[in-house]
Amino acid sequence: MAMVCLTDFEEYAKEHLSKATWDYYAAGADECCTRDDNLLAYKRIRLRPRILRDVSVSDTRTTVQGTEISFPVGIAPTAFHCLAWHEGEMATARATEALNTCYITSTYSTCSVEEIVAAAPSGYRWFQLYVYRDRKLSEQIVHRVEGLGYKALVLTVDVPYTGKRRNDIRNQFKLPPHLKVKNFDGVFQQETAAPEEYGIPANTLDPSISWKDVYWLQSITRLPIIIKGILTKEDAELAVEHGVQGIVVSNHGGRQLDGGPASIDALTEIVDTVQGRIEIYVDGGIRTGSDVLKALALGAKCVFIGRPAVWGLAYKGEEGVREVLQILNDEFRLSMALSGCRNVAEINRNLIQFSKL
């Protein structure tokens, strides 16, 4: 069967992954209202296409943090890629390297940061970071990725505690014995009976994390710091005041607080508050090229996809992720042209029909 759109990959993955693995990737918190609204919110947004604009030549290139990428879609940090494909994050890294876009590597990778760099040495990568109760753990991995040539830290700030994902509890989800969180291999010497949460000991994340930890991070690294998980103008302003280089508007794929806004619905107030002082990105719910166009029209510099990358892996590993990215690239280029935009710079808020929002 020809894979025509991202939904085709979703259906394939649901059919071919184990129930526990599918449920883990698909999970939202509690009643999954926010997870589902991430998708529905894009469908509520309407475009105002301009015509007779000579779109015979189009250019999808853009820059993030000063580096050129081929189109404004990157891979969001998602955990445990080896559950979907035996080469896991190494396959994802090769796919993003081939398409010349940004891959945000998850702390919770089933391949190590070293293996990922070795698999795709020329790839453009950021590293997604959590702050642990043991600050040395966070500090060590920051120094590792900085030494390996990762270009930014993406500090995830919406997980002081893990959201309640009902199916994971019902399935008693655990990594299978042959997989582990490779970046912490050998770090946690624990009794086998000790409670575990998503591959590492429970209560490892630090719920006391606060804005002062941004300053702490700045004191131990020269890498740009991008904060992932902001949904309000108040926190966006604080992020700018604390000297970060970017914001990912994100509700963690609806996996944390249920009942918060869809990411795309939160984007506008954050863009209006930041006023171009730092770059704004968005993730959650992007499934088509026109979704990418809508996000850019509302002020995002780039979007990041999570679950669709995993579906691509489940389909054909590296080749599947490449196909997912290529479909989005092709759809984005077509949506741009049909809206009268020849390049990314021509995408602006005039494309959006606000009266229907």
C-alpha positions as CSV (number, residue, x, y, z in Angstrom):
1,M,0.0,0.0,0.0
2,A,1.3,3.5,-0.9
3,M,1.8,5.7,2.2
4,V,0.2,8.9,1.1
5,C,-0.2,10.8,4.4
6,L,0.9,10.7,8.0
7,T,-2.4,8.9,9.0
8,D,-1.3,5.9,6.9
9,F,1.8,5.5,9.0
10,E,-0.3,5.9,12.2
11,E,-2.6,3.1,11.1
12,Y,0.3,0.9,10.1
13,A,2.0,1.5,13.5
14,K,-1.2,0.7,15.5
15,E,-1.6,-2.6,13.6
16,H,2.0,-3.7,13.9
17,L,3.3,-2.5,17.3
18,S,2.4,-4.4,20.5
19,K,-0.6,-3.1,22.4
20,A,1.6,-1.9,25.3
21,T,4.0,-0.1,23.0
22,W,1.2,1.5,20.9
23,D,-0.6,2.6,24.1
24,Y,2.7,4.1,25.4
25,Y,3.3,6.2,22.3
26,A,-0.4,7.2,21.9
27,A,-1.0,8.0,25.6
28,G,-2.3,11.3,26.8
29,A,-2.9,12.2,30.4
30,D,-6.2,11.4,32.2
31,E,-9.0,11.7,29.7
32,C,-6.7,12.7,26.8
33,C,-8.7,16.0,26.2
34,T,-5.5,18.0,25.5
35,R,-3.9,15.3,23.4
36,D,-7.0,15.2,21.2
37,D,-7.4,19.0,21.1
38,N,-3.9,19.4,19.8
39,L,-5.2,17.8,16.6
40,L,-8.7,19.5,16.5
41,A,-7.2,23.0,17.1
42,Y,-5.5,22.9,13.7
43,K,-8.7,21.9,12.0
44,R,-10.4,25.0,13.5
45,I,-7.9,27.4,11.8
46,R,-8.7,28.6,8.3
47,L,-6.3,30.0,5.7
48,R,-6.8,33.1,3.5
49,P,-5.0,32.1,0.3
50,R,-3.7,34.8,-2.1
51,I,-3.8,34.0,-5.8
52,L,-1.9,35.0,-9.0
53,R,1.4,35.3,-7.2
54,D,3.7,33.4,-9.5
55,V,4.5,30.4,-7.4
56,S,6.5,28.7,-10.1
57,V,9.6,28.6,-7.8
58,S,9.3,27.9,-4.1
59,D,11.8,27.7,-1.3
60,T,11.1,26.0,2.0
61,R,14.4,26.7,3.7
62,T,14.6,28.5,7.0
63,T,17.1,28.9,9.9
64,V,16.9,27.8,13.6
65,Q,19.4,29.3,16.0
66,G,21.3,30.6,13.0
67,T,21.6,27.2,11.3
68,E,19.9,26.6,7.9
69,I,17.6,23.7,7.6
70,S,15.8,22.5,4.5
71,F,12.3,23.1,5.8
72,P,10.7,24.2,9.1
73,V,9.9,20.7,10.5
74,G,12.2,18.9,13.0
75,I,11.8,15.9,15.2
76,A,10.6,16.5,18.7
77,P,12.2,14.6,21.6
78,T,10.4,11.3,22.0
79,A,11.6,8.4,24.2
80,F,12.3,4.8,23.5
81,H,12.6,4.6,19.6
82,C,14.0,1.1,19.9
83,L,10.5,0.0,20.9
84,A,9.4,0.9,17.3
85,W,12.5,-0.2,15.4
86,H,15.6,-2.1,16.3
87,E,18.0,0.7,15.4
88,G,15.9,3.2,17.2
89,E,17.3,6.7,17.6
90,M,20.2,6.0,15.2
91,A,17.7,5.5,12.4
92,T,15.9,8.7,13.3
93,A,19.2,10.6,13.4
94,R,20.2,9.3,9.9
95,A,16.8,10.3,8.5
96,T,17.0,13.8,9.8
97,E,20.6,14.1,8.6
98,A,19.5,13.0,5.1
99,L,16.7,15.6,5.0
100,N,18.9,18.3,6.6
101,T,16.7,19.2,9.5
102,C,16.8,19.4,13.3
103,Y,16.6,16.3,15.6
104,I,16.0,16.9,19.3
105,T,17.4,13.8,21.0
106,S,15.5,12.7,24.1
107,T,17.2,12.1,27.4
108,Y,15.2,8.9,27.4
109,S,16.8,7.5,24.3
110,T,17.3,3.7,23.9
111,C,20.6,4.6,22.0
112,S,23.3,6.6,23.7
113,V,24.1,10.1,22.6
114,E,27.5,8.8,21.4
115,E,25.8,6.1,19.2
116,I,23.5,8.7,17.7
117,V,26.3,11.0,16.8
118,A,28.3,8.1,15.3
119,A,25.2,7.0,13.2
120,A,24.8,10.5,11.7
121,P,28.0,12.5,12.2
122,S,26.9,15.4,10.1
123,G,23.4,15.8,11.5
124,Y,22.1,18.9,13.2
125,R,21.1,18.0,16.7
126,W,19.8,19.5,19.9
127,F,19.6,17.6,23.2
128,Q,16.5,17.5,25.4
129,L,17.3,17.8,29.1
130,Y,15.5,17.1,32.4
131,V,16.8,18.4,35.7
132,Y,17.3,15.6,38.3
133,R,17.4,15.6,42.0
134,D,21.1,14.7,41.6
135,R,22.3,17.7,39.7
136,K,25.5,16.0,38.9
137,L,23.5,13.6,36.6
138,S,22.2,16.6,34.6
139,E,25.6,18.3,34.6
140,Q,27.4,15.2,33.3
141,I,25.1,14.7,30.4
142,V,25.2,18.4,29.5
143,H,29.0,18.2,29.3
144,R,28.8,14.9,27.3
145,V,26.5,16.4,24.6
146,E,28.4,19.6,24.4
147,G,31.6,17.7,23.7
148,L,29.8,15.6,21.1
149,G,28.7,18.7,19.1
150,Y,25.0,19.0,20.0
151,K,24.1,22.6,19.2
152,A,21.5,23.5,21.9
153,L,19.9,22.3,25.1
154,V,16.1,21.9,25.2
155,L,15.2,22.1,28.9
156,T,11.8,20.4,29.4
157,V,10.0,22.2,32.2
158,D,6.5,20.7,32.3
159,V,7.4,17.5,34.1
160,P,7.9,18.2,37.9
161,Y,5.9,15.0,38.1
162,T,4.9,12.5,35.4
163,G,1.3,12.9,34.1
164,K,-1.2,10.1,34.8
165,R,-1.3,8.0,31.6
166,R,-4.0,5.5,32.3
167,N,-3.2,2.8,29.8
168,D,0.4,2.7,30.9
169,I,-0.8,2.0,34.4
170,R,-3.3,-0.6,33.2
171,N,-0.5,-2.3,31.0
172,Q,2.1,-1.9,33.8
173,F,4.3,-0.5,31.1
174,K,8.0,-1.2,31.4
175,L,10.9,-1.3,29.0
176,P,11.6,-4.9,27.9
177,P,14.7,-6.4,29.5
178,H,16.8,-6.0,26.3
179,L,16.3,-2.2,26.2
180,K,17.4,0.5,28.6
181,V,17.8,4.3,28.9
182,K,21.2,4.2,27.4
183,N,22.4,7.6,28.5
184,F,22.2,6.4,32.1
185,D,23.6,2.9,31.5
186,G,25.3,1.8,34.8
187,V,24.4,5.1,36.6
188,F,21.6,3.7,38.7
189,Q,22.8,0.7,40.7
190,Q,19.6,-0.4,42.3
191,E,17.8,-3.4,43.6
192,T,15.7,-5.1,40.9
193,A,12.6,-4.8,43.1
194,A,13.0,-1.0,43.4
195,P,10.1,0.9,41.7
196,E,10.9,2.2,38.3
197,E,9.3,4.8,36.1
198,Y,9.9,4.8,32.3
199,G,13.2,3.1,32.6
200,I,14.8,4.9,35.5
201,P,14.2,4.8,39.3
202,A,11.0,6.6,40.3
203,N,11.3,10.1,41.9
204,T,14.5,10.9,40.0
205,L,13.2,14.0,38.4
206,D,13.4,17.1,40.6
207,P,10.0,18.7,41.3
208,S,11.7,21.7,42.9
209,I,13.0,22.9,39.5
210,S,12.5,26.7,39.2
211,W,13.7,29.7,37.2
212,K,17.0,29.7,39.2
213,D,17.9,26.5,37.5
214,V,18.0,28.3,34.2
215,Y,20.8,30.4,35.6
216,W,22.5,27.3,37.0
217,L,22.4,25.7,33.5
218,Q,23.8,28.9,31.9
219,S,26.7,28.6,34.4
220,I,27.7,25.2,33.3
221,T,27.4,25.4,29.5
222,R,27.9,27.7,26.6
223,L,25.1,26.0,24.6
224,P,22.0,28.0,23.8
225,I,19.1,27.1,26.1
226,I,15.6,26.6,24.7
227,I,12.8,26.1,27.1
228,K,10.2,23.5,26.2
229,G,6.8,23.4,27.8
230,I,5.7,27.0,28.0
231,L,2.0,27.8,27.4
232,T,1.4,31.3,28.8
233,K,2.5,34.8,28.0
234,E,3.6,35.3,31.6
235,D,6.1,32.4,31.4
236,A,7.2,33.5,28.0
237,E,8.1,36.9,29.4
238,L,10.0,35.3,32.2
239,A,11.9,33.1,29.8
240,V,13.1,36.2,27.9
241,E,14.1,37.9,31.1
242,H,16.1,34.8,32.1
243,G,18.1,35.0,28.9
244,V,17.1,31.9,27.1
245,Q,17.5,31.6,23.3
246,G,14.2,30.0,22.4
247,I,10.8,28.6,23.5
248,V,9.0,25.5,22.4
249,V,5.3,26.1,22.9
250,S,4.3,22.6,24.0
251,N,1.9,20.7,26.2
252,H,4.1,17.5,26.0
253,G,1.7,16.0,23.5
254,G,-1.1,16.1,26.0
255,R,0.8,13.7,28.2
256,Q,1.2,16.0,31.3
257,L,-1.6,18.4,32.4
258,D,-5.0,17.4,30.9
259,G,-7.3,20.4,30.3
260,G,-4.6,22.9,29.2
261,P,-4.7,24.6,25.9
262,A,-3.7,23.0,22.6
263,S,-0.2,24.1,21.7
264,I,-1.3,26.0,18.6
265,D,-3.9,27.9,20.6
266,A,-1.3,29.0,23.1
267,L,1.1,30.1,20.3
268,T,-0.3,33.5,19.5
269,E,-0.2,35.1,22.9
270,I,3.4,33.9,23.3
271,V,4.5,35.3,20.0
272,D,2.8,38.6,20.7
273,T,4.6,38.8,24.1
274,V,8.0,37.8,22.9
275,Q,7.9,40.3,19.9
276,G,10.7,38.6,18.1
277,R,13.3,38.9,20.9
278,I,13.9,35.1,20.8
279,E,12.8,32.3,18.5
280,I,9.5,30.5,19.1
281,Y,8.8,26.9,18.1
282,V,5.7,24.7,18.5
283,D,5.0,21.0,18.8
284,G,1.9,18.9,19.2
285,G,-0.8,17.9,16.7
286,I,1.1,18.6,13.4
287,R,-0.1,16.1,10.9
288,T,-0.1,17.9,7.5
289,G,1.8,20.4,5.5
290,S,-1.0,22.9,6.0
291,D,-0.6,22.5,9.8
292,V,3.0,23.6,9.4
293,L,1.9,26.5,7.3
294,K,-0.7,27.6,9.9
295,A,1.9,27.4,12.7
296,L,4.4,29.5,10.8
297,A,1.7,32.0,9.9
298,L,0.9,32.4,13.6
299,G,4.6,33.1,14.4
300,A,6.4,29.8,14.9
301,K,9.9,29.7,13.4
302,C,9.8,25.9,13.1
303,V,7.5,23.0,14.2
304,F,8.5,19.7,15.7
305,I,6.8,16.3,15.3
306,G,6.8,13.5,17.9
307,R,4.4,10.6,17.4
308,P,4.6,10.7,13.5
309,A,8.4,10.1,13.7
310,V,7.7,7.0,15.8
311,W,5.1,5.8,13.3
312,G,7.6,6.2,10.5
313,L,10.1,4.1,12.5
314,A,7.6,1.4,13.0
315,Y,6.9,1.3,9.3
316,K,10.5,1.1,7.9
317,G,13.0,2.5,10.3
318,E,15.2,5.2,8.8
319,E,13.4,5.0,5.5
320,G,10.0,5.4,7.2
321,V,11.1,8.5,9.1
322,R,12.4,9.9,5.8
323,E,9.1,9.2,4.1
324,V,7.2,11.0,6.9
325,L,9.4,14.0,6.7
326,Q,9.3,14.1,2.9
327,I,5.5,13.9,2.9
328,L,5.3,16.8,5.3
329,N,7.9,18.7,3.2
330,D,6.0,18.1,0.0
331,E,2.6,19.0,1.6
332,F,4.1,22.2,3.1
333,R,5.5,23.3,-0.2
334,L,2.1,22.7,-1.9
335,S,0.2,24.5,0.8
336,M,2.6,27.4,0.6
337,A,2.1,27.6,-3.2
338,L,-1.7,27.3,-3.0
339,S,-1.7,30.1,-0.4
340,G,0.5,32.3,-2.6
341,C,3.8,32.1,-0.6
342,R,7.0,31.6,-2.5
343,N,9.2,31.3,0.5
344,V,9.1,31.1,4.3
345,A,9.6,34.8,4.7
346,E,6.3,35.5,2.9
347,I,4.3,33.5,5.4
348,N,2.6,35.8,7.9
349,R,-0.5,36.3,10.0
350,N,-2.5,37.7,7.1
351,L,-2.8,34.1,6.0
352,I,-5.0,33.3,9.0
353,Q,-8.7,33.9,9.1
354,F,-9.1,34.9,12.7
355,S,-12.9,35.5,12.6
356,K,-13.4,31.7,12.6
357,L,-11.0,30.8,15.4
